């Protein structure tokens, strides 16, 4: 270094020496320490030199010495955020977590945009056992990161990319940010959202889980994770996160509703009802809370409470079509002339086509109950037209799939896979069309001591859709090719996967359980391959009655074929053709329950049904209407009553309007309950 009488040269040389020491600090802290101490001999107490000395000592593991140097410097430089930060790291390394927190709080107070301090502060608070404060620090740190110009730019780029669908530039931008700042929770969360928008759900969940490992109190990250998880099979995992959200913010209505919706999906109806009732008790005037409470009470069989809840929802919003339809959909409630007047008066104020469609379905039911078939049909027709224009029903794919199934699952093919698959006999699949009496069959079976009723489970459909995606991705030319390619180990694995995915719905510990998803008829061959000992029951009802009943039903999700009379007729015909082919190739694999026969000879049909399932007859199965289990389908109230014959031919009062349905059904109607010769 130059002598003291060469002032300009001394300054230049000092700056160069400090820069050299700082550069050495990362790769050779011992050399950095030697150089900076040489500087301090010439310029005692130099603040930058002392900071480098403290940093080098920390890197060399001499934490007590580093603490002494940095504490002295902090006293001399009380407004140095970087000194406070380095002192905090040293306190943390020594296990002095509360002192580390104090130093970090001082750091961010001095420099609110100092992101490394925000990233470390929650870690120090957790190490000090101060979890509640740590979660608040998570949020404060995320807010600080979100103000960073780079992240603002990335967020803007992501929203702009929604239109083009090209997220590559913002993906690269955020990946670089995460590489440089791996503990930047805001960047990780944004990167997770980008992956989600790209349809990369597994990657998105991985990124969001990493985000929450860093910042457990980052509410927006946990909310997004829950919403992605609930789209897949891990609804139970989503509920864990939703519970944590509500625990963190117990007054947050959105979190309460999210948790309750997941509980409903998992069959935890009583727990969901508690949440809704607590929200009502708090005086929150939200018609959808009353609506959701009504849905839960309906499922639990609390009909009077359900009616009251729906009425309370309508008192808050008379144009809430879903509440009107929910009342009508109880099937046991007759809407009055005053109700009809209220609905007609609300038509102009309905907020969207879905609500308008539900209001029209409710008006159709009200006029049907009043005996005015012409007005009833007109409103049903209007309801279906509104609904049909908003759904994407791929008729060619569905009916083509039925034909492909019939061609694939031949007796020789099934024989070649004999002895393969998962051998468990736990599942009982009830398949067919909605409104065919499947809920009645489920209620009868679930009244047996060995059988648990669950709900319409999506899991087999999801497995089937995943196999179909291999065709869409170009891996195979057809679904048949995918199925033919599956080795014995994969067939067993898929059967075990189904059992694993559905286990969360089995609450009672019974050896057998029911999956009542009607659309599983499309995959009866797959069921036979992956779960060869499972029971398959086909619930069937007169095609005119079944299809008309489905057509005048608003389905919350799925069943896209039901909103056009001709389409539902062709769907029924395709279903009958596929099932007839399967019956021919695998005789006895499917037990068919004809609804009209069940009504006419209940005990005989129940005994035959139980024989097929392989369980002994129990009298409780004849008293199924006393079973108080939760029922989520449109028939929830009807199956809580003894069987009655009034609904068998109810469709006939609308017969003059059902020409398109009759034409689409063709010989399937005239041959019922037999299969017409042209389909055999």
C-alpha angles and dihedrals in degrees: 000000000000122000122266095256091063095071100171094044091046091056093048093047092047093051091048092049092050092048090050092050091048090050091050092050095080100044103028113015092174092059089044090053092051092050096046091049088053087054091049091053088059097036107026116205096012104167098218092046091050090050091052090047091054092047093049092049089051091051091049090053097248094128099162090055091046090051092051093051095045094044089054091047092048090054090051095040104035093165097053108114092187092054091049089050094050091047089051091053090050093049089049092051089052092050092250092134100164090051089048090053091050091051092047093049087052090050096054092042088057095041113018093184095054096119099185089062092050089051092053100040096076090047091054092047091052091048087053090052093248099129098158091053089044092057090051089049089052089059094044090050093050090050090052091050092047089060091056109114093229093055091044088054091048092050092051090048091051093053091047090051091059090082097047097035090222107126095161097106095048090043090056091045093053095042089057090048092051091047090055096038108025092174095055099120093185092056092046092049091050090048088052091053090051090053090049092051088051089055092248095134098166091050091046092052091048091052093047092048089052088050092054092047086060097037113018090175093059097118097184091055092049092047091053091046091053093050092050094044093051089059089065136046098282099084089140090058090049089053091055090056093043089053090053090051091053093044089055094047108022093173094054106113093194092056091048092052092047092053093046092050090054091048089054091052090051093050094252092133098154092053091049091049089055091056094048092047091049090053091050090048089055088061096247105162101209116138092208092061089057089044093053091046088053091053091052094046089049090052091049092050095249093136098167091050091047092052091049091049093050090048090051090052090052092048087061095040117015090184094059099122093188091061092051091048091046090057091048092044092062082080090206096070119085112207112225133229087259089055091051090051091049092050093048089050092051096050094094093052101051109125103219145000094268093055090043091052092051091049090053091049088052091050089050090054092046093053091043090056088048090055096245101131095174095055091039093054092046092056093044089051091051091047093052093047090054092048096043095057091057099049129077106220113179101202096172091054094048097046092040089053090054091053091047090051091052091051095046106045100062125153093257092049093048091046090053089060097043113137093022130108129050110319097212115123096197100113126080110191118203108195137173134084126326114263091029097115098271093132089055091052090047092050091050093049095043089056087068117099093233099046130074123201115218120165142264097312118203096202102098090046089052091052090049092047090051090055089048090052089065087065092047090050090055096246092120134020096228144003088253090058090051093052093045090053095057112108122214092263092056093048090053091045092052091050091050090047090055091052092047093049094049097043092090089066094054106092104156105057094236118153095235132044137185128237106193100184100138094201091066086091085087089065105039089120091052090049088054091053101045100030105024093170096050118113119243120198122184112206109203133181133181105293095232093049094041097047095042090049090052092046092056092049126093107216117206090218139354126008090100092166094068101077098078124053095219093046094051090048092053090045091054090049092050090050093051091049094051094046091048090054091049091048089053094050097038107029113199095010091111126047112209122212113197107206096215091052090049089054093047098043108017099166095046092048092046091052091050090047094052091046090056092048089050101238128119121259115268125189090224089072089067090050092052091138089071091060106110096196119135113270119191103182131094090262094059095118097036093058090054088068131066115269113280130188099217095095098051097088099018091121092068094081086065095044095114090062099045101078095118090053094048091048092050093049094049114162092001088076098044094047096046128163086022123063113254117247093243090064098045 
